[in-house]
Amino acid sequence: MQIEETVISKAILQSYYQKLMESLETQVAIVGGGPSGLTAAYFLAKGQIKVSIFEKKLSLGGGMWGGGMMFNQIVVQREGREILDGFGVSTKEFSPGYWVADSVEAVSTICSQTLKAGAKIFNLIYAEDVTIKEGVATGLVLNWTAVETAELHVDPLCIKAQFIVDATGHPAKLAGVIQQKMGLKVPSQKIIGEGPMWAEAGEKAVLENTQEIYPGVFVAGMAANAVFGAPRMGPIFGGMLLSGKRTADLIQRKLEGKP
Ligand code: 48F
């Protein structure tokens, strides 16, 4: 069989174009494809909600690949294990209440299930800003990561979304942009910054901190603890998965017009 290079190029460009066009007006746009962003997208897509993830790096998975200090195993507690079970990630009980999973299996399986559930995933694109109209966030301002890396002066493109999720991890990037331009709609009005390591408190707090921080913008995962000044928790990942699920639940309720 003859293989024509231009057909390969056309296949890539046309299918990418279609995926991007379908995401130009979406219900939920998630910034960051770590464990919390992926899990949020998975549960939203499962609920038939149109959702896209924009990830700055080449690979999805955020801080999950490296396990703890590059020992590529992750730990989850019971509630986290239930979510991994749902994805089909194998876990092994290490001692009562602690399960371990292979981080490579966890990331690859979660990515695969999230795509199969119907979420659209874009890598190598970062959100540099949000569009805000009359006090409500209405979309994302996107550009290629390569543009930022090369410090090129290239204008971005925008997409429209009913809800945005900041799942950018420790730096809480989007919350930072909103804080700088508008102030956050949280009691502190600004990012407090994450506290020192305390796994138990951090895992508890991340669920409470998963909430709307500006009209139309939710914060999930480690970004949520950074906004509210809660502790970090290290390589236990149940809180990230649960925060993603809570984000999906909260947004689904909003879309259904429930308080
Ligand atoms: O850091 P990350 O894994 O966030 P998470 O889902 O999970 C945190 C844990 O990995 C771990 C932890 C708990 O066990 O402490 O650190 O809260 O994933 C965040 C993703 O967001 C991307 C970044 O490349 C990473 O993959 N990201 C950051 N800024 C942007 C972005 C941006 N402006 N646009 C797009 N993606």
py3Dmol code that shows the C-alpha trace and the ligand (Angstrom):
import py3Dmol

protein = """\
ATOM      1  CA  MET A   1       0.000   0.000   0.000  1.00  0.00           C
ATOM      2  CA  GLN A   2       1.205   3.466  -0.890  1.00  0.00           C
ATOM      3  CA  ILE A   3       1.380   5.954   1.938  1.00  0.00           C
ATOM      4  CA  GLU A   4       0.999   9.610   1.071  1.00  0.00           C
ATOM      5  CA  GLU A   5       2.405  12.102   3.572  1.00  0.00           C
ATOM      6  CA  THR A   6      -0.149  14.785   2.753  1.00  0.00           C
ATOM      7  CA  VAL A   7      -3.007  12.396   3.580  1.00  0.00           C
ATOM      8  CA  ILE A   8      -1.454  11.826   7.004  1.00  0.00           C
ATOM      9  CA  SER A   9      -1.203  15.590   7.493  1.00  0.00           C
ATOM     10  CA  LYS A  10      -4.800  16.113   6.345  1.00  0.00           C
ATOM     11  CA  ALA A  11      -6.065  13.397   8.723  1.00  0.00           C
ATOM     12  CA  ILE A  12      -4.320  15.036  11.674  1.00  0.00           C
ATOM     13  CA  LEU A  13      -5.323  18.597  10.824  1.00  0.00           C
ATOM     14  CA  GLN A  14      -8.959  17.850   9.990  1.00  0.00           C
ATOM     15  CA  SER A  15      -9.629  15.665  13.036  1.00  0.00           C
ATOM     16  CA  TYR A  16      -7.894  18.140  15.367  1.00  0.00           C
ATOM     17  CA  TYR A  17      -9.811  21.035  13.824  1.00  0.00           C
ATOM     18  CA  GLN A  18     -13.096  19.202  14.373  1.00  0.00           C
ATOM     19  CA  LYS A  19     -12.232  18.454  18.011  1.00  0.00           C
ATOM     20  CA  LEU A  20     -11.269  22.067  18.648  1.00  0.00           C
ATOM     21  CA  MET A  21     -14.361  23.440  16.895  1.00  0.00           C
ATOM     22  CA  GLU A  22     -16.536  21.190  19.069  1.00  0.00           C
ATOM     23  CA  SER A  23     -14.835  22.643  22.148  1.00  0.00           C
ATOM     24  CA  LEU A  24     -15.202  26.299  21.154  1.00  0.00           C
ATOM     25  CA  GLU A  25     -18.517  26.436  22.964  1.00  0.00           C
ATOM     26  CA  THR A  26     -18.561  23.921  25.756  1.00  0.00           C
ATOM     27  CA  GLN A  27     -20.342  23.419  29.057  1.00  0.00           C
ATOM     28  CA  VAL A  28     -17.219  22.932  31.155  1.00  0.00           C
ATOM     29  CA  ALA A  29     -13.589  23.846  30.421  1.00  0.00           C
ATOM     30  CA  ILE A  30     -11.017  22.366  32.778  1.00  0.00           C
ATOM     31  CA  VAL A  31      -7.565  23.882  33.076  1.00  0.00           C
ATOM     32  CA  GLY A  32      -4.984  21.274  34.025  1.00  0.00           C
ATOM     33  CA  GLY A  33      -5.021  17.546  33.396  1.00  0.00           C
ATOM     34  CA  GLY A  34      -3.683  16.224  36.694  1.00  0.00           C
ATOM     35  CA  PRO A  35      -5.650  13.719  38.793  1.00  0.00           C
ATOM     36  CA  SER A  36      -8.269  16.231  39.960  1.00  0.00           C
ATOM     37  CA  GLY A  37      -8.900  17.719  36.492  1.00  0.00           C
ATOM     38  CA  LEU A  38      -9.071  14.305  34.814  1.00  0.00           C
ATOM     39  CA  THR A  39     -11.446  12.914  37.441  1.00  0.00           C
ATOM     40  CA  ALA A  40     -13.712  15.950  37.191  1.00  0.00           C
ATOM     41  CA  ALA A  41     -13.807  15.563  33.399  1.00  0.00           C
ATOM     42  CA  TYR A  42     -14.531  11.834  33.676  1.00  0.00           C
ATOM     43  CA  PHE A  43     -17.564  12.260  35.948  1.00  0.00           C
ATOM     44  CA  LEU A  44     -18.884  15.229  33.960  1.00  0.00           C
ATOM     45  CA  ALA A  45     -18.586  13.307  30.693  1.00  0.00           C
ATOM     46  CA  LYS A  46     -20.278  10.307  32.324  1.00  0.00           C
ATOM     47  CA  GLY A  47     -23.135  12.665  33.198  1.00  0.00           C
ATOM     48  CA  GLN A  48     -23.452  13.598  29.481  1.00  0.00           C
ATOM     49  CA  ILE A  49     -21.953  17.029  30.057  1.00  0.00           C
ATOM     50  CA  LYS A  50     -19.779  18.534  27.330  1.00  0.00           C
ATOM     51  CA  VAL A  51     -16.321  18.955  28.817  1.00  0.00           C
ATOM     52  CA  SER A  52     -12.816  19.741  27.575  1.00  0.00           C
ATOM     53  CA  ILE A  53      -9.471  19.689  29.370  1.00  0.00           C
ATOM     54  CA  PHE A  54      -6.628  22.019  28.405  1.00  0.00           C
ATOM     55  CA  GLU A  55      -3.246  20.794  29.633  1.00  0.00           C
ATOM     56  CA  LYS A  56      -0.106  22.836  29.353  1.00  0.00           C
ATOM     57  CA  LYS A  57       2.361  19.957  29.199  1.00  0.00           C
ATOM     58  CA  LEU A  58       2.916  17.215  26.630  1.00  0.00           C
ATOM     59  CA  SER A  59       1.652  14.547  29.007  1.00  0.00           C
ATOM     60  CA  LEU A  60      -1.497  14.396  31.088  1.00  0.00           C
ATOM     61  CA  GLY A  61      -1.393  13.186  34.677  1.00  0.00           C
ATOM     62  CA  GLY A  62       0.280  16.099  36.467  1.00  0.00           C
ATOM     63  CA  GLY A  63       2.028  15.032  39.643  1.00  0.00           C
ATOM     64  CA  MET A  64       0.750  11.478  39.585  1.00  0.00           C
ATOM     65  CA  TRP A  65       3.428   9.883  37.375  1.00  0.00           C
ATOM     66  CA  GLY A  66       6.207  10.427  39.872  1.00  0.00           C
ATOM     67  CA  GLY A  67       4.437   8.783  42.845  1.00  0.00           C
ATOM     68  CA  GLY A  68       6.444   9.860  45.881  1.00  0.00           C
ATOM     69  CA  MET A  69       9.957  11.138  45.219  1.00  0.00           C
ATOM     70  CA  MET A  70      10.018   9.328  41.852  1.00  0.00           C
ATOM     71  CA  PHE A  71       9.095   5.951  43.411  1.00  0.00           C
ATOM     72  CA  ASN A  72       6.222   5.493  41.016  1.00  0.00           C
ATOM     73  CA  GLN A  73       3.597   4.121  43.382  1.00  0.00           C
ATOM     74  CA  ILE A  74       0.711   6.120  44.802  1.00  0.00           C
ATOM     75  CA  VAL A  75      -1.272   5.644  48.000  1.00  0.00           C
ATOM     76  CA  VAL A  76      -5.016   6.066  48.416  1.00  0.00           C
ATOM     77  CA  GLN A  77      -7.377   5.685  51.340  1.00  0.00           C
ATOM     78  CA  ARG A  78     -10.673   3.734  51.165  1.00  0.00           C
ATOM     79  CA  GLU A  79     -12.721   6.447  49.427  1.00  0.00           C
ATOM     80  CA  GLY A  80      -9.950   7.053  46.904  1.00  0.00           C
ATOM     81  CA  ARG A  81      -9.667   3.347  46.233  1.00  0.00           C
ATOM     82  CA  GLU A  82     -13.362   3.224  45.381  1.00  0.00           C
ATOM     83  CA  ILE A  83     -12.776   5.813  42.663  1.00  0.00           C
ATOM     84  CA  LEU A  84      -9.747   3.922  41.321  1.00  0.00           C
ATOM     85  CA  ASP A  85     -11.897   0.751  41.294  1.00  0.00           C
ATOM     86  CA  GLY A  86     -14.463   2.586  39.187  1.00  0.00           C
ATOM     87  CA  PHE A  87     -11.772   3.520  36.669  1.00  0.00           C
ATOM     88  CA  GLY A  88     -10.499  -0.063  36.634  1.00  0.00           C
ATOM     89  CA  VAL A  89      -7.113   0.730  38.215  1.00  0.00           C
ATOM     90  CA  SER A  90      -5.690  -2.203  40.234  1.00  0.00           C
ATOM     91  CA  THR A  91      -4.964  -1.529  43.898  1.00  0.00           C
ATOM     92  CA  LYS A  92      -3.418  -3.598  46.646  1.00  0.00           C
ATOM     93  CA  GLU A  93      -4.059  -3.159  50.360  1.00  0.00           C
ATOM     94  CA  PHE A  94      -0.788  -2.302  52.064  1.00  0.00           C
ATOM     95  CA  SER A  95      -2.088  -2.048  55.607  1.00  0.00           C
ATOM     96  CA  PRO A  96      -5.616  -1.426  56.950  1.00  0.00           C
ATOM     97  CA  GLY A  97      -6.948   1.740  55.316  1.00  0.00           C
ATOM     98  CA  TYR A  98      -4.036   2.250  52.887  1.00  0.00           C
ATOM     99  CA  TRP A  99      -4.001   0.974  49.315  1.00  0.00           C
ATOM    100  CA  VAL A 100      -1.217   1.296  46.747  1.00  0.00           C
ATOM    101  CA  ALA A 101      -1.482   1.570  42.979  1.00  0.00           C
ATOM    102  CA  ASP A 102       1.066   1.797  40.200  1.00  0.00           C
ATOM    103  CA  SER A 103       1.143   5.449  39.155  1.00  0.00           C
ATOM    104  CA  VAL A 104       1.724   4.611  35.480  1.00  0.00           C
ATOM    105  CA  GLU A 105      -1.310   2.330  35.434  1.00  0.00           C
ATOM    106  CA  ALA A 106      -3.321   4.940  37.327  1.00  0.00           C
ATOM    107  CA  VAL A 107      -2.565   7.815  34.936  1.00  0.00           C
ATOM    108  CA  SER A 108      -2.878   5.823  31.731  1.00  0.00           C
ATOM    109  CA  THR A 109      -6.134   4.166  32.807  1.00  0.00           C
ATOM    110  CA  ILE A 110      -7.729   7.374  34.088  1.00  0.00           C
ATOM    111  CA  CYS A 111      -6.781   9.165  30.833  1.00  0.00           C
ATOM    112  CA  SER A 112      -8.170   6.371  28.731  1.00  0.00           C
ATOM    113  CA  GLN A 113     -11.445   6.134  30.684  1.00  0.00           C
ATOM    114  CA  THR A 114     -11.876   9.911  30.622  1.00  0.00           C
ATOM    115  CA  LEU A 115     -11.539   9.986  26.836  1.00  0.00           C
ATOM    116  CA  LYS A 116     -13.821   6.992  26.398  1.00  0.00           C
ATOM    117  CA  ALA A 117     -16.427   8.699  28.605  1.00  0.00           C
ATOM    118  CA  GLY A 118     -16.508  11.499  26.022  1.00  0.00           C
ATOM    119  CA  ALA A 119     -14.267  14.262  27.388  1.00  0.00           C
ATOM    120  CA  LYS A 120     -12.095  16.116  24.895  1.00  0.00           C
ATOM    121  CA  ILE A 121      -8.456  16.462  25.912  1.00  0.00           C
ATOM    122  CA  PHE A 122      -5.986  18.981  24.518  1.00  0.00           C
ATOM    123  CA  ASN A 123      -2.333  18.926  25.497  1.00  0.00           C
ATOM    124  CA  LEU A 124       0.348  21.537  24.839  1.00  0.00           C
ATOM    125  CA  ILE A 125      -2.200  24.339  25.305  1.00  0.00           C
ATOM    126  CA  TYR A 126      -2.286  26.576  28.338  1.00  0.00           C
ATOM    127  CA  ALA A 127      -4.887  28.945  29.722  1.00  0.00           C
ATOM    128  CA  GLU A 128      -3.366  32.366  30.175  1.00  0.00           C
ATOM    129  CA  ASP A 129      -6.514  34.208  31.178  1.00  0.00           C
ATOM    130  CA  VAL A 130     -10.307  34.043  31.477  1.00  0.00           C
ATOM    131  CA  THR A 131     -12.997  36.082  29.789  1.00  0.00           C
ATOM    132  CA  ILE A 132     -15.205  37.820  32.343  1.00  0.00           C
ATOM    133  CA  LYS A 133     -18.401  39.632  31.452  1.00  0.00           C
ATOM    134  CA  GLU A 134     -20.499  41.513  34.000  1.00  0.00           C
ATOM    135  CA  GLY A 135     -18.845  39.740  36.887  1.00  0.00           C
ATOM    136  CA  VAL A 136     -19.180  36.212  35.518  1.00  0.00           C
ATOM    137  CA  ALA A 137     -16.453  34.116  33.907  1.00  0.00           C
ATOM    138  CA  THR A 138     -17.549  33.106  30.441  1.00  0.00           C
ATOM    139  CA  GLY A 139     -14.568  31.322  28.930  1.00  0.00           C
ATOM    140  CA  LEU A 140     -10.846  30.743  28.607  1.00  0.00           C
ATOM    141  CA  VAL A 141      -8.079  32.565  26.808  1.00  0.00           C
ATOM    142  CA  LEU A 142      -5.782  29.913  25.320  1.00  0.00           C
ATOM    143  CA  ASN A 143      -2.431  29.774  23.637  1.00  0.00           C
ATOM    144  CA  TRP A 144       0.169  27.174  22.687  1.00  0.00           C
ATOM    145  CA  THR A 145       2.633  26.300  25.435  1.00  0.00           C
ATOM    146  CA  ALA A 146       5.327  26.647  22.764  1.00  0.00           C
ATOM    147  CA  VAL A 147       4.384  30.310  22.307  1.00  0.00           C
ATOM    148  CA  GLU A 148       4.952  30.953  26.006  1.00  0.00           C
ATOM    149  CA  THR A 149       8.169  28.896  26.102  1.00  0.00           C
ATOM    150  CA  ALA A 150       9.622  30.766  23.128  1.00  0.00           C
ATOM    151  CA  GLU A 151       8.340  34.077  24.527  1.00  0.00           C
ATOM    152  CA  LEU A 152       6.692  34.871  21.210  1.00  0.00           C
ATOM    153  CA  HIS A 153       4.337  37.776  20.841  1.00  0.00           C
ATOM    154  CA  VAL A 154       1.314  35.886  19.516  1.00  0.00           C
ATOM    155  CA  ASP A 155      -2.266  36.692  20.427  1.00  0.00           C
ATOM    156  CA  PRO A 156      -4.374  33.942  21.981  1.00  0.00           C
ATOM    157  CA  LEU A 157      -7.733  32.446  20.955  1.00  0.00           C
ATOM    158  CA  CYS A 158     -10.791  32.153  23.197  1.00  0.00           C
ATOM    159  CA  ILE A 159     -13.345  29.487  23.955  1.00  0.00           C
ATOM    160  CA  LYS A 160     -16.670  29.885  25.683  1.00  0.00           C
ATOM    161  CA  ALA A 161     -17.721  27.745  28.677  1.00  0.00           C
ATOM    162  CA  GLN A 162     -20.591  27.830  31.147  1.00  0.00           C
ATOM    163  CA  PHE A 163     -18.184  26.739  33.890  1.00  0.00           C
ATOM    164  CA  ILE A 164     -14.420  26.795  34.248  1.00  0.00           C
ATOM    165  CA  VAL A 165     -12.340  24.670  36.590  1.00  0.00           C
ATOM    166  CA  ASP A 166      -8.925  25.670  37.896  1.00  0.00           C
ATOM    167  CA  ALA A 167      -7.216  22.291  38.373  1.00  0.00           C
ATOM    168  CA  THR A 168      -3.698  23.637  37.915  1.00  0.00           C
ATOM    169  CA  GLY A 169      -2.297  22.133  41.116  1.00  0.00           C
ATOM    170  CA  HIS A 170      -0.046  23.876  43.619  1.00  0.00           C
ATOM    171  CA  PRO A 171       0.335  27.210  41.732  1.00  0.00           C
ATOM    172  CA  ALA A 172      -3.466  27.760  41.326  1.00  0.00           C
ATOM    173  CA  LYS A 173      -2.713  29.610  38.105  1.00  0.00           C
ATOM    174  CA  LEU A 174      -6.177  30.643  37.039  1.00  0.00           C
ATOM    175  CA  ALA A 175      -7.201  31.719  40.517  1.00  0.00           C
ATOM    176  CA  GLY A 176      -4.056  33.866  40.488  1.00  0.00           C
ATOM    177  CA  VAL A 177      -5.084  35.613  37.284  1.00  0.00           C
ATOM    178  CA  ILE A 178      -8.608  36.278  38.583  1.00  0.00           C
ATOM    179  CA  GLN A 179      -7.278  37.473  41.935  1.00  0.00           C
ATOM    180  CA  GLN A 180      -4.995  39.947  40.211  1.00  0.00           C
ATOM    181  CA  LYS A 181      -7.666  41.361  37.901  1.00  0.00           C
ATOM    182  CA  MET A 182     -10.927  41.044  39.805  1.00  0.00           C
ATOM    183  CA  GLY A 183     -10.353  39.658  43.311  1.00  0.00           C
ATOM    184  CA  LEU A 184     -11.660  36.231  44.263  1.00  0.00           C
ATOM    185  CA  LYS A 185     -15.153  35.821  45.709  1.00  0.00           C
ATOM    186  CA  VAL A 186     -13.879  34.026  48.795  1.00  0.00           C
ATOM    187  CA  PRO A 187     -13.631  35.446  52.337  1.00  0.00           C
ATOM    188  CA  SER A 188      -9.905  36.254  51.952  1.00  0.00           C
ATOM    189  CA  GLN A 189     -10.527  37.672  48.430  1.00  0.00           C
ATOM    190  CA  LYS A 190      -7.122  36.264  47.529  1.00  0.00           C
ATOM    191  CA  ILE A 191      -5.030  33.119  47.454  1.00  0.00           C
ATOM    192  CA  ILE A 192      -3.720  32.386  50.941  1.00  0.00           C
ATOM    193  CA  GLY A 193      -1.163  29.834  49.698  1.00  0.00           C
ATOM    194  CA  GLU A 194      -0.797  26.205  50.705  1.00  0.00           C
ATOM    195  CA  GLY A 195       0.223  25.287  54.217  1.00  0.00           C
ATOM    196  CA  PRO A 196       2.963  22.875  55.288  1.00  0.00           C
ATOM    197  CA  MET A 197       2.574  19.132  54.821  1.00  0.00           C
ATOM    198  CA  TRP A 198      -0.124  17.448  56.958  1.00  0.00           C
ATOM    199  CA  ALA A 199      -1.581  14.576  54.974  1.00  0.00           C
ATOM    200  CA  GLU A 200      -4.712  13.931  57.034  1.00  0.00           C
ATOM    201  CA  ALA A 201      -5.769  17.563  57.352  1.00  0.00           C
ATOM    202  CA  GLY A 202      -4.892  18.292  53.702  1.00  0.00           C
ATOM    203  CA  GLU A 203      -6.967  15.370  52.446  1.00  0.00           C
ATOM    204  CA  LYS A 204      -9.974  16.484  54.506  1.00  0.00           C
ATOM    205  CA  ALA A 205      -9.645  20.138  53.597  1.00  0.00           C
ATOM    206  CA  VAL A 206      -9.391  19.591  49.856  1.00  0.00           C
ATOM    207  CA  LEU A 207     -12.999  18.449  49.719  1.00  0.00           C
ATOM    208  CA  GLU A 208     -14.324  21.457  51.639  1.00  0.00           C
ATOM    209  CA  ASN A 209     -12.152  23.754  49.538  1.00  0.00           C
ATOM    210  CA  THR A 210     -13.454  22.392  46.247  1.00  0.00           C
ATOM    211  CA  GLN A 211     -15.919  25.152  45.490  1.00  0.00           C
ATOM    212  CA  GLU A 212     -16.830  28.120  43.316  1.00  0.00           C
ATOM    213  CA  ILE A 213     -14.264  30.884  43.901  1.00  0.00           C
ATOM    214  CA  TYR A 214     -15.614  33.380  41.398  1.00  0.00           C
ATOM    215  CA  PRO A 215     -18.941  33.262  39.529  1.00  0.00           C
ATOM    216  CA  GLY A 216     -18.485  30.523  36.934  1.00  0.00           C
ATOM    217  CA  VAL A 217     -15.093  29.325  38.239  1.00  0.00           C
ATOM    218  CA  PHE A 218     -14.525  26.279  40.440  1.00  0.00           C
ATOM    219  CA  VAL A 219     -11.255  25.246  41.993  1.00  0.00           C
ATOM    220  CA  ALA A 220     -10.257  21.589  42.361  1.00  0.00           C
ATOM    221  CA  GLY A 221      -7.398  19.516  43.725  1.00  0.00           C
ATOM    222  CA  MET A 222      -4.273  21.047  45.178  1.00  0.00           C
ATOM    223  CA  ALA A 223      -5.229  24.439  43.738  1.00  0.00           C
ATOM    224  CA  ALA A 224      -8.214  24.414  46.136  1.00  0.00           C
ATOM    225  CA  ASN A 225      -5.957  23.945  49.155  1.00  0.00           C
ATOM    226  CA  ALA A 226      -3.613  26.635  47.847  1.00  0.00           C
ATOM    227  CA  VAL A 227      -6.476  29.144  47.538  1.00  0.00           C
ATOM    228  CA  PHE A 228      -7.740  28.498  51.058  1.00  0.00           C
ATOM    229  CA  GLY A 229      -4.386  28.074  52.833  1.00  0.00           C
ATOM    230  CA  ALA A 230      -4.852  24.384  53.649  1.00  0.00           C
ATOM    231  CA  PRO A 231      -1.997  21.893  54.057  1.00  0.00           C
ATOM    232  CA  ARG A 232      -0.352  19.896  51.289  1.00  0.00           C
ATOM    233  CA  MET A 233      -0.560  16.141  51.579  1.00  0.00           C
ATOM    234  CA  GLY A 234       2.177  14.543  49.479  1.00  0.00           C
ATOM    235  CA  PRO A 235       1.751  11.307  47.533  1.00  0.00           C
ATOM    236  CA  ILE A 236      -1.659  10.282  48.863  1.00  0.00           C
ATOM    237  CA  PHE A 237      -4.036  10.864  45.969  1.00  0.00           C
ATOM    238  CA  GLY A 238      -7.525  10.040  47.261  1.00  0.00           C
ATOM    239  CA  GLY A 239      -8.260  13.700  47.978  1.00  0.00           C
ATOM    240  CA  MET A 240      -7.404  14.687  44.407  1.00  0.00           C
ATOM    241  CA  LEU A 241      -9.743  12.063  42.957  1.00  0.00           C
ATOM    242  CA  LEU A 242     -12.525  12.938  45.398  1.00  0.00           C
ATOM    243  CA  SER A 243     -12.085  16.650  44.729  1.00  0.00           C
ATOM    244  CA  GLY A 244     -12.454  15.979  40.999  1.00  0.00           C
ATOM    245  CA  LYS A 245     -15.637  14.018  41.625  1.00  0.00           C
ATOM    246  CA  ARG A 246     -17.011  16.735  43.908  1.00  0.00           C
ATOM    247  CA  THR A 247     -16.278  19.359  41.244  1.00  0.00           C
ATOM    248  CA  ALA A 248     -18.293  17.341  38.741  1.00  0.00           C
ATOM    249  CA  ASP A 249     -21.168  16.915  41.225  1.00  0.00           C
ATOM    250  CA  LEU A 250     -21.260  20.627  42.079  1.00  0.00           C
ATOM    251  CA  ILE A 251     -21.199  21.700  38.428  1.00  0.00           C
ATOM    252  CA  GLN A 252     -23.819  19.145  37.459  1.00  0.00           C
ATOM    253  CA  ARG A 253     -26.138  20.535  40.159  1.00  0.00           C
ATOM    254  CA  LYS A 254     -25.572  24.077  38.899  1.00  0.00           C
ATOM    255  CA  LEU A 255     -26.301  23.052  35.322  1.00  0.00           C
ATOM    256  CA  GLU A 256     -29.528  21.450  36.536  1.00  0.00           C
ATOM    257  CA  GLY A 257     -30.435  24.726  38.266  1.00  0.00           C
ATOM    258  CA  LYS A 258     -30.191  23.210  41.760  1.00  0.00           C
ATOM    259  CA  PRO A 259     -28.742  25.323  44.632  1.00  0.00           C
TER     260      PRO A 259
END
"""
ligand_1 = """\
36
48F
O -0.286 19.326 39.811
P -1.387 18.445 39.349
O -1.186 16.984 39.415
O -2.699 18.937 40.138
P -3.807 18.172 41.002
O -4.779 17.493 40.141
O -2.996 17.046 41.791
C -1.975 17.361 42.696
C -1.113 16.132 42.874
O -0.531 15.766 41.646
C 0.012 16.291 43.893
C -0.446 16.469 45.301
C -1.513 15.642 45.905
O -1.208 14.353 46.038
O 0.058 17.294 45.999
O 0.830 17.386 43.522
O -4.298 19.176 41.967
O -1.778 18.823 37.850
C -1.962 20.154 37.451
C -1.822 20.228 35.940
O -2.161 21.524 35.511
C -1.296 21.889 34.443
C 0.049 21.290 34.848
O 0.901 21.147 33.727
C -0.387 19.962 35.471
O -0.379 18.905 34.543
N -1.300 23.344 34.323
C -0.764 24.253 35.181
N -1.017 25.500 34.755
C -1.724 25.392 33.614
C -1.909 24.018 33.325
C -2.287 26.336 32.686
N -2.187 27.652 32.870
N -2.956 25.858 31.604
C -3.081 24.524 31.394
N -2.566 23.596 32.246
"""
view = py3Dmol.view(width=600, height=400)
view.addModel(protein, "pdb")
view.setStyle({"model": 0}, {"cartoon": {"style": "trace"}})
view.addModel(ligand_1, "xyz")
view.setStyle({"model": 1}, {"stick": {}})
view.zoomTo()
view.show()
